[in-house]
Amino acid sequence: MPAQSPRFRSVLDQFAPYRPGGRVASPDGRSFKLSSNESPFGPLPSVTEVIAAAFADVNRYPDNGAAELTEAIARRHRIPPEHVAVGCGSVGVTQQLLAAAAEPGAEVVYAWRSFEAYPLLVRLAGADEVIVPIRDETHDLAAMADAITPRTRVVFVCNPNNPTGTVVRRVELENFLDRVPPECLVVLDEAYAEYVRDPDVPDGLGLYRDRPNTAVLRTFSKAYGLAGLRVGFLVGHEPVATAVRKTLLPFSVNTIAQAAAIASLAAEAELLARAGQVVKEGLRHGRIRPWVGLLITRPLAIIPAVLIIGIRGNSSVTDLLVLSQVILALQLPFAMFPLLHFTSSRKRMGKWRNGWFLLLTGWGSALLITAMDIDGLPAAFKGAWIVITGH
Ligand SMILES: Cc1ncc(COP(=O)(O)O)c(C=O)c1O
């Protein structure tokens, strides 16, 4: 007898399920999970109180239309409530959106790498994905505009982009939006909008107003610290928001989540100040690391100098100074690379690599000098160095 099994959509064979950021457990049992870019802070006391009070109502179904939350979002952003569609996290809203706009034969354009959920949700919707590789870790908006065909229903622009942390700025984004035909929807995924400090990065909520084919995704999961409760929303013109509301899985934004999101909007100033702390910490991390690397590796460069002089049997302090300065001088161009690197958009990458790079270049320079005769150091080099350092 042939083996029989229930049948499933063939699309399920094409991808592994969504892989959330890994869980960590420190040896003392405490862990600080940030691998999904969630807020490191727990809920504010005012929000916790509201969450506790909302527990009393869990025998009831939630408000399916999330009317109070929708009003609160609309008030906060000075937009009509008809322009808001709330869902189960912004990833839930993305799925609703694709259920509303995509179908077999339709195309959805997105950059790669970008948010992990796009390929999964697009394939699940049965649409054809059109993947446009990022350039310099940033959306290649010109190529994305070129990739739009009459079959394209949706284009995702993740700004800032997860996982690269890069942004697209006003002029390039507006130029791109101007090129998109009106029947194709551009979705600006702004899950990290509250962390943006670059004034050239436009707020999608300003851009969508004059553009009926532009919508914005926002979430309470990141800066508002409610990742575990799953609330996100779309802002778009009425036909877009209405279509997205139609595909909501009934009651999927629960009562506690709705209440907590409203309370978080009320406590927004405090939450945004926390987000500001995260930004400051991130910048401090990005800017200081290379200097820390230099501070550590510069004294380390003296060690090979001491060793070389020891091996040579020459204990002259002047020689030691000159030699260590030469090693440092050789290190400097390499040190500049990570400095430039860190002030570029690649803040998140290569921190440790840079530290090791500095260390290795220090020792590499030492090796180079060992191969030279110290007394035979080019006089000009020595002289130039003495002019620079005063030694
Ligand atoms: C770019 C981007 N969009 C959307 C989401 C999903 O957020 P939510 O928790 O609202 O579903 C994430 C989460 O990591 C994200 O990085």
The ligand as a MOL file (V3000), in Angstrom:
LIG
                    3D

  0  0  0     0  0            999 V3000
M  V30 BEGIN CTAB
M  V30 COUNTS 16 16 0 0 0
M  V30 BEGIN ATOM
M  V30 1 C 13.2610 45.5080 10.5740 0
M  V30 2 C 12.2960 44.8100 11.4650 0
M  V30 3 N 11.0070 44.8810 11.1990 0
M  V30 4 C 10.1170 44.2720 11.9630 0
M  V30 5 C 10.5000 43.5510 13.0640 0
M  V30 6 C 9.4600 42.8220 13.8470 0
M  V30 7 O 9.0770 43.4580 14.9740 0
M  V30 8 P 7.7960 43.0250 15.7420 0
M  V30 9 O 8.2610 42.5590 17.0670 0
M  V30 10 O 6.9500 44.2490 15.8220 0
M  V30 11 O 7.0990 41.9450 14.9860 0
M  V30 12 C 11.8350 43.4380 13.3970 0
M  V30 13 C 12.2770 42.6530 14.5380 0
M  V30 14 O 13.3800 42.2370 14.7020 0
M  V30 15 C 12.7600 44.0970 12.5690 0
M  V30 16 O 14.0660 44.0150 12.8210 0
M  V30 END ATOM
M  V30 BEGIN BOND
M  V30 1 1 1 2
M  V30 2 1 2 3
M  V30 3 2 2 15
M  V30 4 2 3 4
M  V30 5 1 4 5
M  V30 6 1 5 6
M  V30 7 2 5 12
M  V30 8 1 6 7
M  V30 9 1 7 8
M  V30 10 2 8 9
M  V30 11 1 8 10
M  V30 12 1 8 11
M  V30 13 1 12 13
M  V30 14 1 12 15
M  V30 15 2 13 14
M  V30 16 1 15 16
M  V30 END BOND
M  V30 END CTAB
M  END
